[in-house]
Amino acid sequence: MADFYQTGVVTTLHRLTPNSIDRLESDLEKFSHNKPIGLVLPALYSEFETLAMQRIVPELRKVRYLQRIVVVLARADHAQYLKAREFFQDFYTPVTVIWVDSERIQALFRMLDERGLSAGPDGKGRSCWLAYGYLLAMRDCGIVALHDCDIVNYDRQLLARLCYAIAHPHLPFEFCKGYYARVTDRMHGRVTRLFMAPLVRALEGMAPGNPYLRFLDSFRYPLAGEFAMDINLARVNRIPADWGLEIGVLAEVFRNCAVARTCQVDLMDNYEHKHQALSVEEPSKGLARMAADIARSLLSTLAAEGLVFTADHFRSLEVRYVRIAQDTIASYYADAMLNGLKFDRHAEEMAVAVFARSLSLAASEFIRDPRGLPLIPNWNRVLAAVPEFFELFEDAVEKDSRQLAARIA
């Protein structure tokens, strides 16, 4: 059982009771009559060969309150695309599989590039953007929910809890972020624990009272890949195309949504998915690159909010970050000892050293180009430039795939 304490400026929805899945889903079936829900699943074909996807699909087959499921399939050839579609046969909810690597979809990307509206490189950000566009084009969903496809211990209660606060007619929320613990015989989530949280607190010391930093520090797991939002936010939010996706989404939410309409929800007791390598020797890969992209996104957002950074600021920030991160290691060590968990203090300190280098790299990149990494334009901008884009998109998807399932009356 979680505590019920509210921290920060973002409303926290705790896990205080077992919360029967039957009650949650019964309520959502009623709520969805007024606010239909679309689920987005950004997936690589390789994930269909894992135990995670083999658990997720049967769980989703039991769900009755979704209007649509949109699977955005990347890094797949034609045979793999056909095989992935087979996973979603006999679904209650209509499922659309968007094949990113198809020639028709790639032609749409080229058309946007020619008009100065790049959809970015292959990645989760572009896949999410495509799915939002498809749901907007269908015009029959009021809520977009998204979760990853590598959750080893997936339970459909995760989805119900994620959607509930946005779907409930008497709650004011437009954006809901998931959070959870990531623990096996040891603590995971190194980028969140040892980089994101210490970095935000280091920045808060340099910019006391900054509302965006306070907003970020209110989230228990800001890098979680699970969130739900009102469809109108999906229309106006821009999307980062790099590892900074989750932090970039929060920046757009802060920009476009009142804090009082933002919440976070405890999704499950424990969350297990694939673990990225730290990539000690290759800063362009793994968690090292992820940390650099996150820092770059954060610095660019703060600069847009009016904060001024110089080389001296960055030298001070790196020292301050390392100090706070080291203190954080001591806190997690005590927590691990109490709970009987394994704790490799040397590995934790090595991670902090790698992340400090990532921060330095991000600072150097920011000094060279403070505008930050390009964002995928929001859908309002795309449609203003290419009014017929939704029709072209629908036609491309329809020609690549037919509807995989129909709602049973």
MOJOQUI-V194954 format. One record per pair of residues at least 24 apart in sequence whose C-alpha atoms are under 8 Angstrom apart, sorted by sequence separation. I is the first residue (numbers start at 1). GAP is how many residues later the second one is. D is the distance in Angstrom with one decimal. If there is no record, write none. Layout:
# MOJOQUI-V194954
I & GAP & D
I & GAP & D
This chain:
# MOJOQUI-V194954
69 & 24 & 6.8
71 & 24 & 7.3
73 & 24 & 6.7
77 & 24 & 7.3
78 & 24 & 7.9
143 & 24 & 7.4
222 & 24 & 7.2
223 & 24 & 6.5
233 & 24 & 7.7
68 & 25 & 5.9
69 & 25 & 6.3
70 & 25 & 5.9
71 & 25 & 6.1
72 & 25 & 5.9
73 & 25 & 5.9
74 & 25 & 6.5
75 & 25 & 7.6
76 & 25 & 6.7
222 & 25 & 6.8
67 & 26 & 6.4
68 & 26 & 5.3
69 & 26 & 4.7
70 & 26 & 5.0
71 & 26 & 4.7
72 & 26 & 4.8
73 & 26 & 5.1
74 & 26 & 5.2
75 & 26 & 6.6
326 & 26 & 7.7
39 & 27 & 7.1
66 & 27 & 6.3
67 & 27 & 7.2
68 & 27 & 6.1
69 & 27 & 6.3
70 & 27 & 6.0
71 & 27 & 6.1
72 & 27 & 6.3
73 & 27 & 5.9
74 & 27 & 6.3
100 & 27 & 7.7
325 & 27 & 6.8
37 & 28 & 7.4
38 & 28 & 6.0
41 & 28 & 7.5
43 & 28 & 6.9
45 & 28 & 6.4
64 & 28 & 6.7
68 & 28 & 7.8
70 & 28 & 7.3
72 & 28 & 6.7
222 & 28 & 8.0
36 & 29 & 8.0
37 & 29 & 5.1
38 & 29 & 5.6
39 & 29 & 6.3
40 & 29 & 6.1
41 & 29 & 6.2
42 & 29 & 6.0
43 & 29 & 5.9
44 & 29 & 5.7
45 & 29 & 6.4
63 & 29 & 7.6
64 & 29 & 7.0
192 & 29 & 6.8
36 & 30 & 6.8
37 & 30 & 5.3
38 & 30 & 4.7
39 & 30 & 4.7
40 & 30 & 5.0
41 & 30 & 4.7
42 & 30 & 4.9
43 & 30 & 5.1
44 & 30 & 4.9
45 & 30 & 6.1
57 & 30 & 7.1
61 & 30 & 5.6
62 & 30 & 7.8
63 & 30 & 7.7
192 & 30 & 7.3
322 & 30 & 6.9
36 & 31 & 5.6
37 & 31 & 6.9
38 & 31 & 5.7
39 & 31 & 6.2
40 & 31 & 6.1
41 & 31 & 6.2
42 & 31 & 6.6
43 & 31 & 6.3
44 & 31 & 5.9
45 & 31 & 5.5
57 & 31 & 7.3
61 & 31 & 6.6
192 & 31 & 6.5
322 & 31 & 7.8
38 & 32 & 7.4
40 & 32 & 7.6
42 & 32 & 8.0
44 & 32 & 7.3
61 & 32 & 7.7
32 & 33 & 6.3
98 & 33 & 8.0
32 & 34 & 7.5
216 & 34 & 7.7
322 & 34 & 6.8
29 & 35 & 6.9
32 & 35 & 8.0
45 & 35 & 6.9
321 & 35 & 7.6
29 & 36 & 4.6
45 & 36 & 7.7
48 & 36 & 6.8
28 & 37 & 6.1
25 & 38 & 7.8
318 & 38 & 6.5
25 & 39 & 7.8
45 & 39 & 7.2
212 & 39 & 7.9
215 & 39 & 7.8
25 & 40 & 7.0
179 & 41 & 6.3
180 & 41 & 7.1
318 & 41 & 7.0
179 & 42 & 5.2
212 & 42 & 7.2
318 & 42 & 7.1
178 & 43 & 7.5
179 & 43 & 7.8
215 & 44 & 7.8
177 & 45 & 7.9
179 & 45 & 6.3
219 & 45 & 7.1
178 & 46 & 6.4
243 & 46 & 7.6
244 & 46 & 6.9
314 & 46 & 7.7
177 & 47 & 7.5
178 & 47 & 7.7
179 & 47 & 7.9
243 & 47 & 5.1
247 & 47 & 6.6
74 & 48 & 7.8
178 & 48 & 5.3
243 & 48 & 8.0
177 & 49 & 6.3
178 & 49 & 5.7
244 & 49 & 5.2
248 & 49 & 6.4
314 & 49 & 6.6
177 & 50 & 4.4
243 & 50 & 5.6
244 & 50 & 4.5
247 & 50 & 7.2
248 & 50 & 7.7
251 & 50 & 6.9
176 & 51 & 5.5
177 & 51 & 6.7
242 & 51 & 6.9
243 & 51 & 6.7
247 & 51 & 7.3
175 & 52 & 7.3
176 & 52 & 5.2
244 & 52 & 8.0
74 & 53 & 7.8
175 & 53 & 5.8
176 & 53 & 6.2
244 & 53 & 6.1
73 & 54 & 7.9
175 & 54 & 4.3
72 & 55 & 5.8
174 & 55 & 5.3
175 & 55 & 6.6
72 & 56 & 7.6
174 & 56 & 5.1
311 & 56 & 7.9
310 & 57 & 8.0
72 & 58 & 7.6
72 & 59 & 6.6
174 & 59 & 7.8
71 & 60 & 7.6
70 & 61 & 6.2
166 & 62 & 7.2
166 & 63 & 6.6
292 & 63 & 7.7
162 & 64 & 7.6
166 & 64 & 7.1
291 & 64 & 6.3
295 & 64 & 6.2
70 & 65 & 8.0
162 & 65 & 6.5
163 & 65 & 6.0
162 & 66 & 6.3
288 & 66 & 6.4
292 & 66 & 4.6
296 & 66 & 5.2
300 & 66 & 7.5
288 & 67 & 6.2
291 & 67 & 6.0
292 & 67 & 5.7
295 & 67 & 6.0
296 & 67 & 7.1
299 & 67 & 7.5
303 & 67 & 7.7
291 & 68 & 7.2
295 & 68 & 8.0
289 & 69 & 6.9
292 & 69 & 6.5
293 & 69 & 7.0
296 & 69 & 7.6
288 & 70 & 5.9
292 & 70 & 5.1
296 & 70 & 6.5
300 & 70 & 6.3
300 & 71 & 6.2
300 & 72 & 5.3
67 & 73 & 7.7
68 & 73 & 7.9
278 & 73 & 7.1
67 & 74 & 6.8
280 & 74 & 6.3
283 & 75 & 7.1
297 & 75 & 6.6
278 & 76 & 8.0
296 & 76 & 6.6
297 & 76 & 7.3
148 & 77 & 6.2
296 & 77 & 7.7
147 & 78 & 6.0
148 & 78 & 6.8
175 & 78 & 7.6
146 & 79 & 7.6
147 & 79 & 4.4
146 & 80 & 5.6
147 & 80 & 6.8
43 & 81 & 8.0
145 & 81 & 7.7
146 & 81 & 5.6
42 & 82 & 6.3
145 & 82 & 5.9
146 & 82 & 6.2
175 & 82 & 7.9
145 & 83 & 4.0
174 & 83 & 7.5
144 & 84 & 5.5
145 & 84 & 6.5
42 & 85 & 5.8
143 & 85 & 7.0
144 & 85 & 5.4
179 & 85 & 6.8
42 & 86 & 6.3
143 & 86 & 5.7
144 & 86 & 6.3
175 & 86 & 6.7
176 & 86 & 6.0
177 & 86 & 6.4
178 & 86 & 5.5
179 & 86 & 6.0
180 & 86 & 5.7
143 & 87 & 4.6
144 & 87 & 5.8
173 & 87 & 7.5
174 & 87 & 5.4
175 & 87 & 4.9
176 & 87 & 4.9
177 & 87 & 4.5
178 & 87 & 5.0
179 & 87 & 5.1
180 & 87 & 5.9
181 & 87 & 7.8
183 & 87 & 6.5
40 & 88 & 7.2
142 & 88 & 6.1
143 & 88 & 5.0
172 & 88 & 7.9
173 & 88 & 4.2
174 & 88 & 6.2
175 & 88 & 6.4
176 & 88 & 5.2
177 & 88 & 6.3
178 & 88 & 6.1
179 & 88 & 6.0
180 & 88 & 5.9
181 & 88 & 6.5
182 & 88 & 5.6
183 & 88 & 7.3
142 & 89 & 5.1
172 & 89 & 5.7
173 & 89 & 5.6
176 & 89 & 6.9
178 & 89 & 5.9
179 & 89 & 8.0
180 & 89 & 6.5
181 & 89 & 5.0
182 & 89 & 5.1
183 & 89 & 7.6
141 & 90 & 7.1
142 & 90 & 7.9
144 & 90 & 7.5
173 & 90 & 6.8
180 & 90 & 6.1
181 & 90 & 6.1
182 & 90 & 6.2
212 & 90 & 7.8
40 & 91 & 6.3
180 & 91 & 6.3
40 & 92 & 7.8
56 & 93 & 7.4
63 & 93 & 7.6
56 & 95 & 7.7
59 & 95 & 7.9
136 & 95 & 7.4
196 & 95 & 7.9
53 & 96 & 6.1
59 & 96 & 6.6
60 & 96 & 6.5
191 & 96 & 7.0
195 & 96 & 7.1
38 & 97 & 7.1
52 & 97 & 6.9
53 & 97 & 6.6
55 & 97 & 7.5
59 & 97 & 5.7
52 & 98 & 5.3
53 & 98 & 7.7
55 & 98 & 7.7
56 & 98 & 5.9
196 & 98 & 8.0
52 & 99 & 5.5
53 & 99 & 7.9
55 & 99 & 6.7
56 & 99 & 7.4
136 & 99 & 7.5
50 & 100 & 7.9
52 & 100 & 4.3
56 & 100 & 7.9
191 & 100 & 6.7
51 & 101 & 6.8
52 & 101 & 7.2
47 & 102 & 6.8
52 & 102 & 7.3
132 & 102 & 6.2
133 & 102 & 7.8
38 & 103 & 5.9
47 & 103 & 6.6
132 & 103 & 7.5
162 & 103 & 6.7
36 & 104 & 6.8
37 & 104 & 5.4
38 & 104 & 7.8
40 & 104 & 7.1
161 & 104 & 7.1
36 & 105 & 4.7
37 & 105 & 6.1
38 & 105 & 6.1
39 & 105 & 5.9
40 & 105 & 6.1
41 & 105 & 6.2
42 & 105 & 7.8
43 & 105 & 7.5
161 & 105 & 7.8
162 & 105 & 6.7
35 & 106 & 6.7
36 & 106 & 5.2
37 & 106 & 4.7
38 & 106 & 5.0
39 & 106 & 4.8
40 & 106 & 4.7
41 & 106 & 6.2
42 & 106 & 6.6
43 & 106 & 6.0
161 & 106 & 6.1
35 & 107 & 4.8
36 & 107 & 6.3
37 & 107 & 6.0
38 & 107 & 6.2
39 & 107 & 5.7
40 & 107 & 7.0
41 & 107 & 6.4
42 & 107 & 7.0
35 & 108 & 6.5
37 & 108 & 7.2
41 & 108 & 6.6
159 & 108 & 8.0
158 & 109 & 5.1
129 & 110 & 6.9
157 & 110 & 7.6
158 & 110 & 6.3
157 & 111 & 7.9
206 & 111 & 8.0
126 & 113 & 7.7
125 & 114 & 6.1
203 & 114 & 7.0
125 & 115 & 5.9
126 & 115 & 6.0
202 & 115 & 6.6
125 & 116 & 4.5
124 & 117 & 7.1
125 & 117 & 6.8
154 & 117 & 8.0
123 & 118 & 6.4
124 & 118 & 7.9
153 & 118 & 6.7
202 & 118 & 5.8
122 & 119 & 7.9
123 & 119 & 7.1
152 & 119 & 7.9
153 & 119 & 6.1
202 & 119 & 5.4
121 & 120 & 6.6
125 & 120 & 6.1
151 & 120 & 7.2
152 & 120 & 5.5
153 & 120 & 7.8
201 & 120 & 8.0
120 & 121 & 5.8
124 & 121 & 7.8
151 & 121 & 5.9
152 & 121 & 5.3
151 & 122 & 4.6
152 & 122 & 7.8
199 & 122 & 5.5
202 & 122 & 7.0
150 & 123 & 5.4
151 & 123 & 7.6
198 & 123 & 6.0
201 & 123 & 7.8
150 & 124 & 6.4
198 & 126 & 5.6
199 & 126 & 8.0
198 & 127 & 5.3
195 & 130 & 7.1
198 & 130 & 7.4
194 & 131 & 5.8
28 & 132 & 7.5
35 & 132 & 6.2
240 & 133 & 7.6
241 & 133 & 7.7
194 & 134 & 7.1
240 & 134 & 7.0
241 & 134 & 6.5
25 & 135 & 6.5
32 & 135 & 6.8
193 & 135 & 7.9
194 & 135 & 7.5
240 & 135 & 4.7
241 & 135 & 6.7
21 & 136 & 5.9
24 & 136 & 6.3
28 & 136 & 6.7
31 & 136 & 5.9
239 & 136 & 5.5
240 & 136 & 6.1
24 & 137 & 7.5
31 & 137 & 6.1
238 & 137 & 6.1
239 & 137 & 5.1
31 & 138 & 6.9
238 & 138 & 5.7
239 & 138 & 7.1
21 & 139 & 7.6
28 & 139 & 7.0
238 & 139 & 5.3
239 & 139 & 7.3
24 & 140 & 7.5
28 & 140 & 7.8
238 & 140 & 4.6
237 & 141 & 5.5
236 & 142 & 5.3
237 & 142 & 8.0
235 & 143 & 6.2
236 & 143 & 6.4
234 & 144 & 8.0
235 & 144 & 5.2
236 & 144 & 6.3
234 & 145 & 8.0
235 & 145 & 6.3
187 & 149 & 7.8
186 & 150 & 7.5
187 & 154 & 7.6
194 & 154 & 7.9
186 & 155 & 5.1
187 & 155 & 8.0
185 & 156 & 5.4
186 & 156 & 5.0
187 & 156 & 7.7
185 & 157 & 6.1
186 & 157 & 6.3
194 & 157 & 7.6
195 & 157 & 7.1
194 & 158 & 6.4
195 & 160 & 6.4
190 & 161 & 7.6
9 & 205 & 7.3
10 & 205 & 6.9
8 & 206 & 7.0
9 & 206 & 6.2
8 & 207 & 7.2
10 & 208 & 5.8
8 & 209 & 7.1
9 & 209 & 6.0
10 & 209 & 7.1
8 & 210 & 4.5
7 & 211 & 6.4
8 & 211 & 8.0
52 & 221 & 8.0
133 & 246 & 6.9
129 & 247 & 7.8
10 & 249 & 6.6
11 & 249 & 7.6
9 & 250 & 7.2
10 & 250 & 7.0
13 & 250 & 7.2
15 & 250 & 7.9
126 & 250 & 7.5
9 & 251 & 7.9
11 & 251 & 6.9
12 & 251 & 5.8
13 & 251 & 6.0
14 & 251 & 6.1
15 & 251 & 5.7
10 & 252 & 6.2
11 & 252 & 4.7
12 & 252 & 5.0
13 & 252 & 4.6
14 & 252 & 5.3
15 & 252 & 7.6
10 & 253 & 5.4
11 & 253 & 6.4
12 & 253 & 5.9
13 & 253 & 6.3
15 & 253 & 7.9
137 & 253 & 5.6
10 & 254 & 7.1
12 & 254 & 7.9
120 & 254 & 7.9
137 & 254 & 7.8
120 & 255 & 7.7
120 & 256 & 6.2
134 & 256 & 7.5
119 & 257 & 5.2
133 & 257 & 7.5
137 & 257 & 7.4
118 & 258 & 6.5
119 & 258 & 7.3
117 & 259 & 7.6
118 & 259 & 7.6
134 & 259 & 7.5
117 & 260 & 6.6
134 & 260 & 7.3
117 & 265 & 7.1
108 & 284 & 8.0
108 & 285 & 7.5
105 & 288 & 7.5
105 & 291 & 6.5
104 & 292 & 5.6
105 & 292 & 7.7
104 & 296 & 7.9
99 & 298 & 7.8
102 & 298 & 7.6
98 & 299 & 6.2
99 & 301 & 7.4
98 & 302 & 7.8
98 & 303 & 7.8
97 & 304 & 7.1
96 & 305 & 7.7
96 & 306 & 7.7
96 & 307 & 6.1
95 & 308 & 6.6
96 & 308 & 6.5
94 & 309 & 6.8
95 & 309 & 5.5
94 & 310 & 6.3
95 & 310 & 6.0
94 & 311 & 4.6
93 & 312 & 6.5
94 & 312 & 5.0
91 & 313 & 7.9
92 & 313 & 6.8
93 & 313 & 6.4
94 & 313 & 6.1
90 & 314 & 7.9
91 & 314 & 5.6
92 & 314 & 6.6
93 & 314 & 5.4
89 & 315 & 6.3
90 & 315 & 6.1
91 & 315 & 7.5
92 & 315 & 5.3
88 & 316 & 6.9
89 & 316 & 6.6
92 & 316 & 6.2
88 & 317 & 7.8
85 & 319 & 7.6
